[in-house]
């Protein structure tokens, strides 16, 4: 049976020109004798259009050229479909691709995306939306919102927004947390619900994270020291330092008296008073190196 490939491209993700990517995917898919169809997201009714194309084409593999938000969009549709995702990281921050060790070179990415080695990962239900990677409340969500409003893309754009975000931040925040049968109140700059280990910036905030264990981590970052905050966003977190507390669970409820900036997989979700996170029962299959 002929294999159908659906390539989903977010033309606005990151700063790279997607035409070379599309040409390279087309060439490699043609060499293999597969059939390729391409959908470019528009920001209008993408979910319904992608769902329609999956039903129509019944793709053997779905390749996604975009960032974490684009991958999240497609993953949120796949509960009713049995297919494997291939990731071609093309966003400003590509946290999921980094966690899965997807290389930087495009042709390698494509060969992995079309390859036989796959990995089934957990995904989370956070406030009724899919989360594959990391959701958080507080400083990083403020940073992502400021980055979205900035004309400068890529990791450099994130870095440029760090200092003004720190200066203007509403932190510290107070989090009321229900987890593992306990209730607690914590104060900090950031609370992360992490399925993965690291942000797209490369910061390893969750050294204990495993994406296939049926659990996720809740991390509360408590220090207000600016060098440590910068390390949180761009380096590795030392959980032994007392700067962060970590809890492993499969369900959490966080509330706050005042609304707190919130993001899911790099997409700002506004300011919220409540976040609830749990594990979806089914896993998501992704092509990996």
C-alpha positions as CSV (number, residue, x, y, z in Angstrom):
1,X,0.0,0.0,0.0
2,X,1.2,3.5,-0.9
3,X,2.3,5.5,2.1
4,X,0.7,9.0,2.5
5,X,2.7,11.7,4.2
6,X,1.0,14.8,5.6
7,X,3.4,17.8,6.1
8,X,2.0,20.5,8.3
9,X,3.9,23.8,8.2
10,X,3.6,26.8,10.4
11,X,4.9,29.6,8.1
12,X,5.1,32.1,10.9
13,X,7.0,29.9,13.4
14,X,10.6,31.0,14.1
15,X,12.6,33.0,11.7
16,X,13.6,30.5,9.0
17,X,12.3,30.5,5.4
18,X,10.1,27.4,5.1
19,X,10.4,27.1,1.3
20,X,13.8,25.2,1.5
21,X,12.3,22.9,4.1
22,X,9.3,22.1,2.0
23,X,11.5,21.5,-1.1
24,X,13.8,19.1,0.9
25,X,10.9,17.2,2.3
26,X,9.3,16.9,-1.1
27,X,12.5,15.6,-2.6
28,X,13.1,12.9,0.0
29,X,9.5,11.8,0.1
30,X,9.5,11.5,-3.7
31,X,12.7,9.5,-3.6
32,X,11.0,7.0,-1.3
33,X,8.0,6.7,-3.5
34,X,5.6,8.1,-0.9
35,X,2.7,10.5,-1.6
36,X,3.0,14.0,0.0
37,X,0.3,16.5,0.9
38,X,1.1,19.9,2.5
39,X,-0.9,22.1,4.8
40,X,0.2,25.5,5.9
41,X,-1.4,26.9,9.0
42,X,-3.2,30.2,8.8
43,X,-4.4,30.8,12.4
44,X,-8.0,30.3,11.3
45,X,-9.8,27.0,11.8
46,X,-6.5,25.1,11.6
47,X,-7.6,22.3,13.9
48,X,-10.7,21.5,11.9
49,X,-8.8,21.7,8.6
50,X,-6.0,19.4,9.8
51,X,-8.6,16.9,11.2
52,X,-10.4,16.9,7.8
53,X,-7.1,16.2,6.0
54,X,-6.2,13.4,8.3
55,X,-9.6,11.7,7.8
56,X,-9.3,12.2,4.0
57,X,-5.7,11.2,3.5
58,X,-5.2,8.6,6.4
59,X,-1.5,9.5,6.6
60,X,1.0,6.9,7.6
61,X,3.1,9.7,9.1
62,X,2.4,13.4,9.9
63,X,5.5,15.7,9.7
64,X,5.2,18.9,11.7
65,X,7.4,21.9,10.8
66,X,6.9,24.4,13.6
67,X,7.6,25.0,17.2
68,X,6.1,23.5,20.3
69,X,2.8,25.3,19.8
70,X,2.3,23.8,16.3
71,X,3.1,20.3,17.6
72,X,0.7,20.8,20.4
73,X,-2.0,21.8,18.0
74,X,-1.7,18.6,16.0
75,X,-1.3,16.4,19.0
76,X,-4.6,17.7,20.4
77,X,-6.3,16.2,17.4
78,X,-4.8,12.8,17.3
79,X,-6.8,11.0,20.0
80,X,-9.1,9.6,17.3
81,X,-6.3,8.6,14.9
82,X,-3.6,6.0,14.9
83,X,-0.5,7.6,13.3
84,X,3.0,8.7,14.2
85,X,4.3,12.2,14.3
86,X,7.7,13.4,12.9
87,X,9.1,16.6,14.2
88,X,11.0,19.1,12.0
89,X,11.8,21.8,14.6
90,X,11.2,25.2,13.1
91,X,10.0,27.4,16.0
92,X,11.6,30.1,18.0
93,X,12.0,27.6,20.9
94,X,11.8,23.9,20.2
95,X,11.6,22.4,23.6
96,X,10.0,19.0,22.7
97,X,12.5,18.5,19.9
98,X,15.4,19.2,22.3
99,X,14.1,16.8,24.8
100,X,13.8,14.1,22.1
101,X,17.4,14.8,20.8
102,X,16.2,15.7,17.3
103,X,19.4,17.0,15.5
104,X,19.8,20.4,13.9
105,X,20.5,19.3,10.3
106,X,17.3,19.3,8.2
107,X,17.9,16.1,6.1
108,X,18.7,14.2,9.3
109,X,15.5,15.5,10.8
110,X,13.5,14.3,7.8
111,X,15.1,10.8,7.8
112,X,14.3,10.4,11.5
113,X,10.8,11.7,11.0
114,X,10.2,9.0,8.3
115,X,12.2,6.3,10.2
116,X,11.0,3.2,12.0
117,X,12.2,4.1,15.5
118,X,9.4,5.6,17.6
119,X,8.8,6.6,21.2
120,X,5.4,6.7,23.0
121,X,5.2,9.7,25.3
122,X,2.7,10.9,27.9
123,X,0.7,14.0,27.3
124,X,-1.2,16.0,29.8
125,X,-4.6,17.6,30.2
126,X,-4.0,21.1,31.5
127,X,-7.1,23.2,32.0
128,X,-8.8,21.1,29.3
129,X,-6.0,21.6,26.8
130,X,-3.2,19.2,25.6
131,X,0.3,19.8,27.0
132,X,3.2,17.7,25.7
133,X,6.1,19.6,27.1
134,X,5.9,22.2,29.9
135,X,3.2,24.5,31.2
136,X,3.9,27.2,33.8
137,X,2.5,30.0,35.8
138,X,4.5,33.1,36.6
139,X,7.8,34.6,35.3
140,X,8.3,32.4,32.2
141,X,4.7,32.9,31.0
142,X,5.3,36.7,31.4
143,X,8.4,36.4,29.3
144,X,6.6,34.4,26.6
145,X,3.9,37.0,26.4
146,X,6.4,39.8,26.1
147,X,8.3,37.7,23.4
148,X,5.1,37.3,21.4
149,X,4.7,41.1,21.3
150,X,8.3,41.6,20.2
151,X,9.4,41.8,16.5
152,X,12.6,39.8,17.3
153,X,12.3,36.1,17.0
154,X,14.4,33.1,18.0
155,X,16.3,32.5,21.3
156,X,17.9,35.9,21.0
157,X,14.4,37.4,21.2
158,X,13.7,35.5,24.4
159,X,17.0,36.7,25.9
160,X,16.3,40.4,25.0
161,X,13.0,40.2,26.8
162,X,14.5,38.6,30.0
163,X,15.6,41.8,31.8
164,X,12.6,44.0,31.1
165,X,10.4,41.0,32.1
166,X,12.3,40.7,35.4
167,X,12.0,44.4,36.1
168,X,8.3,44.6,35.3
169,X,7.3,41.2,36.7
170,X,4.4,40.9,39.2
171,X,6.3,38.2,41.1
172,X,6.5,36.8,43.7
173,X,3.3,34.8,43.3
174,X,1.4,32.8,45.9
175,X,0.3,29.3,44.8
176,X,-2.3,27.2,46.6
177,X,-1.5,23.6,45.7
178,X,-3.4,20.3,46.0
179,X,-1.1,17.4,45.2
180,X,-0.7,13.8,46.3
181,X,-3.4,14.1,48.9
182,X,-1.8,17.2,50.5
183,X,-2.6,20.9,50.5
184,X,0.2,23.5,50.7
185,X,0.8,27.2,50.1
186,X,4.0,28.2,48.3
187,X,5.5,31.5,47.2
188,X,7.8,31.8,44.2
189,X,8.6,33.3,40.8
190,X,7.4,30.4,38.7
191,X,5.5,27.1,39.0
192,X,6.0,24.6,36.2
193,X,4.0,21.5,35.3
194,X,6.6,19.5,33.4
195,X,6.3,16.4,31.3
196,X,9.7,17.0,29.8
197,X,13.1,18.0,31.2
198,X,14.0,21.3,29.5
199,X,12.7,24.5,28.0
200,X,13.4,25.3,24.4
201,X,16.1,27.7,25.6
202,X,18.1,24.6,26.7
203,X,17.4,25.2,30.5
204,X,17.1,21.8,32.2
205,X,14.5,22.7,34.8
206,X,13.3,19.1,35.5
207,X,16.3,16.7,35.8
208,X,13.9,14.0,37.1
209,X,11.5,14.2,34.1
210,X,10.6,11.1,32.1
211,X,8.1,11.5,29.3
212,X,6.8,7.9,29.4
213,X,6.3,7.1,33.1
214,X,2.7,8.1,33.5
215,X,3.7,10.9,35.8
216,X,4.7,14.6,35.6
217,X,6.6,17.0,37.9
218,X,5.4,20.1,39.6
219,X,8.3,22.5,40.3
220,X,8.2,25.6,42.3
221,X,11.0,28.1,42.0
222,X,11.4,30.2,45.1
223,X,14.6,32.3,44.8
224,X,14.4,36.0,43.9
225,X,18.1,36.3,43.1
226,X,18.5,37.6,39.5
227,X,21.5,35.4,38.5
228,X,19.6,32.3,39.6
229,X,16.5,33.4,37.8
230,X,18.5,33.8,34.6
231,X,20.0,30.3,35.1
232,X,16.4,29.0,35.5
233,X,15.5,30.3,32.0
234,X,18.8,29.4,30.3
235,X,20.8,26.8,32.2
236,X,20.4,23.7,34.4
237,X,18.5,23.8,37.7
238,X,20.2,22.2,40.7
239,X,17.3,20.8,42.8
240,X,19.7,20.2,45.7
241,X,20.3,24.0,46.0
242,X,17.0,24.7,47.7
243,X,16.1,27.1,44.8
244,X,13.4,24.8,43.6
245,X,11.0,22.2,45.1
246,X,9.9,19.2,43.0
247,X,6.9,17.0,43.4
248,X,6.1,14.0,41.2
249,X,2.4,13.2,40.6
250,X,-0.4,12.4,38.1
251,X,-2.8,15.1,39.2
252,X,-2.5,18.6,40.6
253,X,-4.7,21.6,41.3
254,X,-3.2,25.1,41.7
255,X,-5.2,28.2,42.6
256,X,-4.3,31.8,43.4
257,X,-6.1,34.8,44.9
258,X,-4.8,37.0,42.1
259,X,-4.6,36.0,38.4
260,X,-1.2,34.8,37.3
261,X,0.3,34.7,33.7
262,X,0.0,31.2,32.3
263,X,1.3,29.3,29.2
264,X,1.1,25.9,27.7
265,X,3.9,24.6,25.4
266,X,5.0,28.1,24.7
267,X,1.6,29.5,23.9
268,X,0.3,32.3,26.2
269,X,-3.1,31.6,27.8
270,X,-3.6,34.9,29.6
271,X,-3.8,35.4,33.4
272,X,-5.7,32.7,35.4
273,X,-6.7,31.9,39.0
274,X,-6.8,28.1,38.6
275,X,-4.9,25.4,36.8
276,X,-5.6,21.7,36.9
277,X,-3.3,19.1,35.4
278,X,-3.6,15.4,34.8
279,X,-2.3,12.6,32.6
280,X,-4.3,11.5,29.5
281,X,-4.7,7.7,29.4
282,X,-3.4,7.3,25.8
283,X,0.1,8.0,24.7
284,X,1.4,9.9,21.6
285,X,3.8,8.1,19.2
286,X,6.7,10.2,17.8
287,X,9.6,9.3,15.5
288,X,12.9,9.6,17.3
289,X,16.7,9.2,16.6
